[in-house]
């Protein structure tokens, strides 16, 4: 019986059966259980920042797991303090950190912080963006504007009003003095890597300042160098009240973070929130290795090559390319993203059909120019096969 057959028999059917069973990885390359080699242009959904089996990550995790693997939140350990200090240094603003296990838990922390603020100030509702994605737990799902994964689990515990992403005037109309917080992604990930219009996020900051609502930046996918900056909001010229991180922060190990700036960092009192595994020493060691070894200059050097190379694929199926840094979507003229994903895998490249008409391309941040050229060279033929 194949590994995929065993998977189907052992697991709940919420993922279906993935098309490829992976066995190992090295750098930007992975191999399936049959020995076929692929160039990884998904990176575990923008997670594997340093690629696979990066020596610094392996060494840091191995050393930490042999020293102290777990403490719970009843005790302090140095890796968590070092990580919080490192994040605050990169952010360059007064803030406090809460460490969690994942992106949805980071957003749950932000949600609870916002509720604390809202109840103290007598505010009653949230605003979020249509097609936004903030997680699958009930609090985070309440804020997720993707009907296909949200509606079947309602009703939700709070009033959330959804507005079109990128429409500053719609946001202005929706946010009043009764609004608790606005949750936005600096670029929408699961919607198909959709960047905001110029000035939109600065306008969101101004709207929140004028009304007293908190502004929450969900950077689960966009942070930790993915867009060519440590944090995407830094390029957009604003500072949020709450910032959520995960995915690329751990380089493959599970970790999330919620950062509260200024007064938002002290909204929780003792006992208001917690996590048994949040701030785990091994995950913190991995995150420190990522932050110490990630090269933003390299990201910014190779990212234009990937974008321009994909854009140069003159094919009727390709409408265009959007995104930032090493986080792009090939936008199609027809809903054939699944076919592109299959054709790419057949050619030895892993990409992701994030929307019916959009293929997400998010390689490890260590991807080389030669590896980018390999995908770019193969892309027209991949599109042609998908079109047929």
C-alpha positions as CSV (number, residue, x, y, z in Angstrom):
1,X,0.0,0.0,0.0
2,X,1.4,3.4,-1.0
3,X,2.0,6.2,1.5
4,X,-0.8,8.2,0.0
5,X,-3.2,5.3,0.4
6,X,-2.2,4.9,4.0
7,X,-2.7,8.7,4.5
8,X,-6.2,8.4,3.1
9,X,-7.1,5.6,5.5
10,X,-5.6,7.2,8.6
11,X,-6.6,10.9,8.4
12,X,-9.8,12.9,8.3
13,X,-10.7,13.9,4.8
14,X,-10.4,17.7,5.3
15,X,-7.3,17.9,3.0
16,X,-8.4,15.3,0.5
17,X,-5.3,13.3,-0.6
18,X,-2.3,15.5,-1.5
19,X,-0.8,14.7,-4.9
20,X,2.8,14.2,-3.8
21,X,4.3,12.4,-0.9
22,X,7.6,14.0,0.1
23,X,10.5,12.1,1.7
24,X,13.3,14.6,2.2
25,X,14.7,18.1,1.3
26,X,17.9,20.0,0.9
27,X,18.1,23.7,0.1
28,X,15.4,24.5,-2.4
29,X,15.0,20.9,-3.6
30,X,12.8,18.1,-2.3
31,X,12.4,14.5,-3.3
32,X,9.3,12.4,-3.2
33,X,9.0,8.8,-1.9
34,X,9.8,7.5,-5.4
35,X,13.0,9.5,-5.6
36,X,11.7,12.2,-8.0
37,X,13.3,15.6,-7.5
38,X,11.5,18.9,-7.5
39,X,12.4,22.5,-7.1
40,X,10.3,23.9,-4.3
41,X,8.5,27.1,-5.2
42,X,6.0,26.8,-2.4
43,X,8.3,26.6,0.7
44,X,5.6,25.0,2.8
45,X,3.3,28.0,2.1
46,X,5.9,30.7,2.6
47,X,7.3,28.9,5.7
48,X,10.7,27.4,4.8
49,X,12.6,30.7,4.7
50,X,16.0,29.1,4.7
51,X,15.0,26.2,2.6
52,X,15.3,22.6,3.7
53,X,17.9,21.2,6.1
54,X,19.8,24.5,6.3
55,X,22.9,23.8,8.4
56,X,22.4,26.8,10.7
57,X,18.8,25.7,11.4
58,X,19.7,22.1,11.9
59,X,22.5,23.0,14.3
60,X,20.4,25.5,16.3
61,X,17.5,23.1,16.7
62,X,19.8,20.1,17.5
63,X,21.7,22.0,20.1
64,X,18.6,23.3,21.8
65,X,16.6,20.1,21.8
66,X,19.7,18.5,23.5
67,X,19.8,21.3,26.1
68,X,16.2,22.1,27.0
69,X,13.3,21.1,24.8
70,X,10.3,22.4,26.8
71,X,9.5,24.5,29.8
72,X,5.8,25.6,29.5
73,X,5.0,29.2,30.4
74,X,5.6,28.6,34.1
75,X,9.3,29.3,33.6
76,X,11.5,31.7,31.6
77,X,14.2,30.5,29.2
78,X,16.8,32.6,27.3
79,X,15.8,31.7,23.7
80,X,12.4,33.2,24.1
81,X,13.8,36.4,25.6
82,X,16.4,36.6,22.8
83,X,13.8,36.1,20.2
84,X,11.5,38.8,21.6
85,X,14.4,41.2,21.8
86,X,15.5,40.4,18.3
87,X,12.0,41.1,16.9
88,X,11.7,44.3,18.8
89,X,15.0,45.4,17.5
90,X,14.0,44.7,13.9
91,X,10.7,46.6,14.4
92,X,12.4,49.6,16.0
93,X,9.5,50.7,18.0
94,X,8.3,50.3,21.7
95,X,6.3,47.1,21.8
96,X,5.7,43.8,23.7
97,X,5.6,40.3,22.4
98,X,3.4,37.2,22.9
99,X,4.7,34.0,21.5
100,X,2.3,31.3,20.2
101,X,2.4,28.1,18.1
102,X,0.9,29.3,14.8
103,X,-0.6,32.1,12.7
104,X,-4.2,31.4,13.8
105,X,-3.1,31.5,17.4
106,X,-1.2,34.7,16.9
107,X,-4.4,36.2,15.5
108,X,-6.4,34.8,18.3
109,X,-4.1,36.7,20.7
110,X,-4.7,39.9,18.7
111,X,-8.4,39.2,18.7
112,X,-8.5,38.9,22.4
113,X,-6.3,41.9,22.9
114,X,-8.7,43.9,20.7
115,X,-11.7,42.6,22.7
116,X,-10.1,43.7,25.9
117,X,-9.7,47.2,24.4
118,X,-13.2,47.2,22.9
119,X,-14.9,46.3,26.2
120,X,-12.9,48.8,28.1
121,X,-13.8,51.5,25.7
122,X,-17.4,50.5,25.1
123,X,-16.9,49.5,21.4
124,X,-18.9,46.9,19.7
125,X,-17.7,45.6,16.3
126,X,-14.7,44.7,14.1
127,X,-13.9,45.5,10.4
128,X,-12.0,43.2,8.1
129,X,-11.5,42.7,4.4
130,X,-13.5,40.6,2.0
131,X,-11.5,37.6,0.9
132,X,-9.1,38.2,3.8
133,X,-7.7,35.1,5.6
134,X,-6.7,35.2,9.3
135,X,-7.0,31.5,10.4
136,X,-9.4,28.7,11.1
137,X,-10.0,28.8,14.8
138,X,-13.3,30.4,15.6
139,X,-12.0,33.8,16.7
140,X,-9.7,34.1,13.7
141,X,-12.3,32.6,11.4
142,X,-14.8,35.3,12.5
143,X,-12.4,37.8,11.0
144,X,-11.8,35.8,7.8
145,X,-13.7,37.2,4.8
146,X,-13.6,34.0,2.7
147,X,-17.2,32.7,2.6
148,X,-16.3,29.2,1.4
149,X,-14.5,28.4,4.7
150,X,-16.4,30.7,7.0
151,X,-20.1,30.5,6.6
152,X,-20.7,26.9,7.5
153,X,-19.2,27.5,11.0
154,X,-21.3,30.5,12.0
155,X,-22.9,32.2,13.8
156,X,-19.8,33.9,15.3
157,X,-19.4,35.5,18.7
158,X,-18.7,39.1,17.5
159,X,-20.0,41.5,14.8
160,X,-17.5,41.7,12.0
161,X,-18.2,44.0,9.0
162,X,-16.4,43.2,5.8
163,X,-15.3,45.8,3.2
164,X,-13.6,45.4,-0.2
165,X,-9.9,45.1,0.2
166,X,-8.1,48.2,-1.1
167,X,-11.1,50.5,-1.0
168,X,-10.1,53.3,1.4
169,X,-13.5,55.0,1.2
170,X,-15.4,51.9,2.0
171,X,-13.1,51.4,5.0
172,X,-13.7,55.0,6.1
173,X,-17.5,54.5,5.9
174,X,-17.3,51.3,7.9
175,X,-15.0,52.5,10.8
176,X,-16.7,54.6,13.4
177,X,-16.1,55.4,17.0
178,X,-17.8,52.1,17.9
179,X,-15.3,50.0,15.9
180,X,-13.0,47.9,18.1
181,X,-10.3,47.1,15.5
182,X,-9.6,46.8,11.8
183,X,-7.8,43.5,10.7
184,X,-5.9,43.7,7.4
185,X,-3.2,41.8,5.5
186,X,-0.6,44.1,4.0
187,X,-0.9,41.8,1.0
188,X,-3.8,39.3,0.9
189,X,-2.2,35.8,0.7
190,X,-4.9,33.2,0.4
191,X,-7.0,35.6,-1.9
192,X,-4.2,35.1,-4.5
193,X,-1.3,37.3,-3.3
194,X,-3.2,40.6,-3.8
195,X,-1.1,43.7,-2.9
196,X,-3.0,46.9,-1.8
197,X,-3.2,50.0,-3.8
198,X,-0.6,52.7,-3.1
199,X,-1.5,54.6,0.0
200,X,-4.3,52.2,1.2
201,X,-2.6,51.1,4.4
202,X,-1.5,54.6,5.3
203,X,-5.1,55.6,4.9
204,X,-6.2,52.7,7.1
205,X,-3.8,54.0,9.8
206,X,-5.3,57.5,9.5
207,X,-8.8,56.2,9.7
208,X,-8.0,54.2,12.8
209,X,-6.3,57.1,14.4
210,X,-9.3,59.4,13.7
211,X,-11.8,57.0,15.2
212,X,-9.7,55.3,18.0
213,X,-10.0,51.8,16.5
214,X,-7.0,49.5,16.7
215,X,-5.2,48.6,13.4
216,X,-4.1,45.0,13.2
217,X,-1.6,44.0,10.5
218,X,-1.7,40.2,9.8
219,X,1.7,39.5,8.5
220,X,1.6,35.7,8.9
221,X,2.7,35.3,5.3
222,X,4.2,38.7,4.4
223,X,6.8,39.1,7.1
224,X,10.3,37.8,7.8
225,X,11.8,38.9,4.5
226,X,9.1,37.5,2.1
227,X,8.5,40.8,0.4
228,X,12.1,42.1,0.6
229,X,11.6,43.8,4.0
230,X,11.6,42.3,7.5
231,X,8.0,43.3,7.8
232,X,5.8,44.4,4.8
233,X,4.2,47.2,6.8
234,X,7.7,48.9,7.0
235,X,7.6,49.5,3.2
236,X,4.0,50.8,3.4
237,X,5.0,53.6,5.8
238,X,2.8,52.8,8.8
239,X,3.0,51.2,12.2
240,X,0.1,49.0,13.3
241,X,-1.2,48.7,16.9
242,X,-1.0,44.9,16.7
243,X,1.2,42.8,14.4
244,X,0.8,39.0,13.9
245,X,3.6,36.8,12.7
246,X,4.2,33.0,12.0
247,X,5.1,30.9,9.0
248,X,8.5,32.1,7.8
249,X,9.5,33.1,11.4
250,X,10.3,29.5,12.4
251,X,11.7,28.3,9.0
252,X,9.7,25.1,9.3
253,X,9.2,24.8,13.0
254,X,5.8,25.8,14.5
255,X,5.8,29.3,16.0
256,X,3.7,32.4,16.0
257,X,3.9,35.9,17.5
258,X,1.6,38.7,18.4
259,X,3.3,42.1,18.9
260,X,1.5,45.0,20.6
261,X,2.9,48.5,20.0
262,X,2.7,51.1,22.7
263,X,-0.4,50.8,24.9
264,X,-1.6,47.9,22.9
265,X,1.3,45.8,24.3
266,X,0.0,46.1,27.9
267,X,-3.7,45.4,27.4
268,X,-3.4,41.8,28.8
269,X,-3.2,41.4,32.6
270,X,-1.7,38.4,34.3
271,X,-3.7,35.3,33.4
272,X,-5.6,36.9,30.5
273,X,-4.0,34.7,27.9
274,X,-1.5,31.8,27.7
275,X,0.0,28.9,25.8
276,X,1.6,25.7,26.9
277,X,3.8,25.4,23.9
278,X,4.1,29.1,22.9
279,X,7.6,30.2,23.1
280,X,8.9,26.7,23.1
281,X,12.8,26.7,23.3
282,X,13.3,24.7,20.2
283,X,11.0,26.8,18.1
284,X,12.6,29.9,19.4
285,X,16.1,28.6,18.6
286,X,14.9,27.9,15.0
287,X,13.4,31.4,14.7
288,X,16.7,33.0,15.9
289,X,18.6,31.0,13.3
290,X,16.2,32.3,10.6
291,X,16.6,35.9,11.7
292,X,20.4,35.5,12.0
293,X,20.9,33.9,8.6
294,X,18.3,35.5,6.4
295,X,19.8,37.7,3.7
296,X,17.5,40.5,2.6
297,X,20.0,41.8,0.1
298,X,19.8,38.4,-1.6
299,X,16.0,38.4,-1.6
300,X,16.0,41.9,-3.2
301,X,18.6,40.8,-5.7
302,X,16.8,37.8,-7.1
303,X,13.1,38.8,-6.7
304,X,13.0,41.0,-9.8
305,X,14.5,38.2,-11.8
306,X,11.7,35.9,-10.8
307,X,9.0,38.4,-11.6
308,X,10.3,39.6,-14.9
309,X,11.1,36.0,-16.0
310,X,7.5,34.9,-15.3
311,X,6.1,38.0,-16.9
312,X,8.1,37.2,-20.1
313,X,6.2,34.0,-20.6
314,X,4.2,35.1,-23.6
315,X,1.2,32.7,-23.4
316,X,-2.5,33.3,-23.8
317,X,-3.1,31.6,-20.4
318,X,-1.0,34.1,-18.5
319,X,-2.8,37.4,-17.7
320,X,0.0,38.8,-15.5
321,X,2.1,38.6,-12.4
322,X,1.3,40.3,-9.1
323,X,2.8,40.3,-5.6
324,X,5.9,41.5,-3.8
325,X,9.4,40.2,-3.4
326,X,9.6,36.4,-3.5
327,X,5.8,36.1,-3.0
328,X,4.1,36.2,-6.3
329,X,1.0,35.0,-8.1
330,X,0.8,34.1,-11.8
331,X,-2.7,35.3,-12.7
332,X,-4.4,33.3,-15.4
333,X,-6.9,34.2,-18.0
334,X,-8.9,31.1,-17.3
335,X,-9.6,29.1,-14.0
336,X,-6.8,26.5,-14.7
337,X,-4.5,27.0,-11.7
338,X,-5.0,23.4,-10.7
339,X,-3.8,22.3,-14.1
340,X,-0.8,24.6,-13.9
341,X,0.1,23.1,-10.5
342,X,-0.1,19.5,-11.9
343,X,1.9,20.4,-15.1
344,X,4.5,22.1,-12.9
345,X,4.9,19.1,-10.7
346,X,5.2,16.9,-13.7
347,X,8.1,19.1,-14.9
348,X,9.7,19.0,-11.5
349,X,8.5,22.2,-9.9
350,X,6.2,22.7,-6.9
351,X,3.8,25.6,-7.1
352,X,0.4,26.2,-5.5
353,X,-3.0,26.8,-7.0
354,X,-4.1,29.3,-4.4
355,X,-7.2,30.5,-6.4
356,X,-8.8,29.0,-9.5
357,X,-7.1,31.6,-11.6
358,X,-4.0,32.3,-9.6
359,X,-0.9,30.2,-9.0
360,X,1.2,31.1,-5.9
361,X,4.9,31.1,-6.3
362,X,6.8,31.5,-3.0
363,X,10.2,29.8,-3.0
364,X,12.6,29.6,-0.1
365,X,14.3,32.9,0.4
366,X,17.6,31.3,-0.4
367,X,16.5,30.4,-4.0
368,X,19.3,31.1,-6.5
369,X,19.3,32.9,-9.8
370,X,19.9,29.5,-11.6
371,X,17.0,27.9,-9.9
372,X,14.7,30.8,-10.8
373,X,15.9,30.5,-14.4
374,X,15.0,26.9,-14.4
375,X,11.4,27.6,-13.5
376,X,11.2,30.6,-15.9
377,X,12.6,28.5,-18.7
378,X,10.1,25.7,-18.1
379,X,7.1,28.0,-17.4
380,X,5.8,28.5,-21.0
381,X,5.7,24.8,-21.6
382,X,3.9,24.3,-18.2
383,X,1.3,26.9,-19.3
384,X,0.9,25.2,-22.6
385,X,0.3,21.8,-21.0
386,X,-2.2,23.3,-18.5
387,X,-4.1,25.1,-21.3
388,X,-4.6,21.8,-23.1
